[in-house]
Amino acid sequence: MPRRIFKRYMPHPDSIREHKSLRFLGTLIHDPNLWHLNRHSVSRAMLVGLFSAFMPIPMQMLLATGLAIPLRANLPISVGLVWLTNPITMPPVFYCTYKVGSWVLDTPPMPLPSELSMAWISERIATLWQPILVGSLITGVVLGIIGYFATMLFWRWWVRHNWRKRQERRRNAEL
């Protein structure tokens, strides 16, 4: 079952509840639904984590936590998925979201300079932020929804697959 796959890599809920940096959340993180590994909580976590990963903001993990708690999504998976956009993957991801935003806003995308630098970005941030934000929102929502439904479908397939294998073993044992 997918539950075993996730449990192998997840920290124990007690260790997270008592972590110093999460004490400000108080009793909010004591909700057992934030720690359950079932089809619904993991699917919601995919939605929250993928959406948060594509937001061009600092501290995306706080956004994922803030969305996971009211949606009762699995908290460790929601926060862990944010690391899809890490310092190595951020430039190509946000370039793609910029292209999507430019296409949606019908503005011509700016050509990249031969040497991309922070100075170039800071000079053009006034014209870059709108396409990046729009593209990030669209990409985050679309990929979050795809992740939600893909997880739901995969979980159902996995359960059916294992159910059929058990039935076959029982039939073979009876023979």
N, C-alpha and C positions, 0 to 999 in steps of 0.2 A: 504494500500500500504506500502511496506517496507520503503518508504520515511518517513512516520510518525514515525516509530520505531526509525530510525536514528536521526530525528530532535529532538526527545524528549531528547536525551542525548548529543547532540552536542552543543558546546558553540556558541555564536553569532559571525559571522565573524569579526564584528567591534572590539569586545573585543580582539580578537586574533591579528588583524592587528596592533593594538595600544599597544600591549604588549611590554614592554621594551626589553626583551631578543630576540625579533624577528625583531627589527628595522634594524639589519644588512642586512636583506633580501630586504629591500627597497620596490620598487614597484612590485617585483616578486610575493609577496603574495596578490597583489590586483587583480590578474586575477580571474574573477568570476567563471571560470571553476574549480578552486580549492575548491570551496565551494558548488557547485551544488550537489544535491542528485538525480542522475539519474543512470540508470543501468550501463552505461559505466564508470562513474567516481567512483562509489562505487566498481565495479568489479576491476578496476585498483588499487584502494586503497587496496583491499584485496591482490592483487598480491604484491604490494610494501610493505605493512605492514607485511605480513607473511614472505616474503623474508628477510626483515630487522630484524625481530624478531629472526631469526635463525643464524644471523651473530655473531660470538664470538668476538665482538669488544665493546669497551666502547662507550657510547653515540649513541646508535642505532637510537635514535629519529632524530639525524642530518642526518643519512643515509636515513631514511624514508622521511624526508623533501627534501633532495637533489634529491631523485628519483621521488617523487610525483610531484614536480614542473614541470620538463620537460615532464613527462608523462601525466600531467593534471589530476592526480588522486585526489580524495577528500582528502584534507590535514589532517583534524582532524581524519578521520578514519585511514589513513595511519599511522599517528603518534601514535594513540591510540592502534593499534594492536601490536605495538612493546612491549607493556606491557604484552603480553602473556608469554614472558620470563622475569620473575621478580625474585627477590632473592630466592623465594620459589621454583619456577619451573625450574630455571637454572640448578641445578645439574642433575636432571633426563633428561632434554632435551639435554644438552651437552654430557651426557654419551651416550645417544642414537645416537647422531650425531657422536660421537667418534666410536661407534660400526659400524655404516654405513661406515664411512671413512676407518676403518680398513678392513672391508670386501671388499670395492672397491679397496683399495691399496694392498690387499692380504697380509696384515701383521697380525701376531697374536696379538689380543688385550691383553693389559697388565691386569693382574688380579688386582682387587682393594684390597688395604690393609684393615686390620681389622678396622683401624681408619684412615679415610681420613683426611688429614691435608694440609695446604698450603705448609708446608715444603716438603711433599711427591710430591705435584704437581710441585713445583719449581725445585726439583731435576730431575724430568722426563719431564719437559716441552719441552726439545729438541726432544724427541721422540713422545710426545703427540700432538704437534701442527699440524703436517701435516694431520693425520687422522681426527682431530677435524675440521680443515679448509675445507678439502674435503667433509667430511660428512655434515658440515653445509651448504656448497654451494649446494650440491645435495638436501638435505632436504629442504632448503629454496626455491630453484627453483621448486621442485616437489610440495610442499605444496602451494606455491604461485600460480602455474598454476591450481592446484585443486581448490583453493579458488576462483580464477578468474572465472573459468567455473561453479563452484557450485553457485556462486552469480548470474551469468548471467542466469542460468537455474532456480534458485529459483525466481528471479525477474520476469521472463517471466511466470512461473507457477502462481505466486501471482496475476499478472495482469489478466491473463486468468481466474483464479478462481473468482476474483472479477467481471470481465466482465460477466461471466456466472451467477453469483448470481444476478446481476442487471437485466439481461435479464429475469431470472425466476421471479423476483419480478414484472417486467413490465407485463409479461404474466399473472401472477396471479392477478394483479390489473385490467387487461382488462376483466377478466372473471367475 
